[in-house]
Amino acid sequence: MWRLLLVTLSVVTIPVGRAYPQVVQVPGMSVPGLPFSHAVRVGNVLYLSGQLGNVPGTRQLADTGIAGQTRQALENVKAVLAAAGSTLERVAKCTVFLTDIRDYAAMNAVYASYFPKDPPARSTVAGSGLALGARVEIECIAVVGS
């Protein structure tokens, strides 16, 4: 007995405005010698590079503790979002990188204060090291424009 399986595929086109990458650089935040954009906008989607808890424009970490570094990293995220015309409320997804998973609870307490209502989707991973000896790095994807 033969059975026929019919598969229907459909393509959905979503208008995204500009279809090519547009680099976002934030004056005063760039660290000399680090070759990356603060964010890249493609259509209405903004892809932020990972932000450390460093003092903007320097290689100096704002704090040695996980809470202080998380706070500064999120302030850096806010600055990049604002420069691109977006806000924390328009963040759809974050990825948090930790050097020690035992820092999760302290990082999470600070993170939750920045996203008190309808937080974005999030992944958190721990690895063996981050740039500048940082303890946390946060990257985001956000909506920008109308």
Secondary structure, 3 states (H helix, E strand, C coil): CCCCCCCCCCCCCCCCCCCCCEEECCCCCCCCCCCCCCEEEECCEEEECCEECECCCCCCECCCCHHHHHHHHHHHHHHHHHHHCCCHHHEEEEEEEECCHHHHHHHHHHHHHHCCCCCCEEEEEECCCCHHHCCEEEEEEEECCC
